[in-house]
C-alpha cells in the first residue's frame, strides 16, 4: 500500500472513480460555478462557507468487442475511400 493510500484511506478509493475535471461548486444561494480554463490559464471558484463541492463519478463502460472495433474500422476506411474517389474525380 502506498503512502497516499494510507493517508487518504477510503477517500482515495473515491478519488479513483471521480471525474475531477467535471467538478463544480454549488453555493448556499443556489449559484453554480465550474473551473474556467483558457489556454494555459485556469481559475477555480472561491469556496465559501455553506458551499458544496460536487465531483461526479466516472461512467463505467464495458470494453469494445472485436466485432465493434472491426465495424468502426471498416466504416472509417469506406468513408476515406469515398472521399478519395470524390477528390480524384474533380
Secondary structure, 3 states (H helix, E strand, C coil): CCHHHHHHCHHHHHHHCECHHHCEEECCCCCEEECEEECCEEECCCCCCCCEEECCECCCCCCCCHHHHHHHHHHHHHHHHHHHHHHHHC
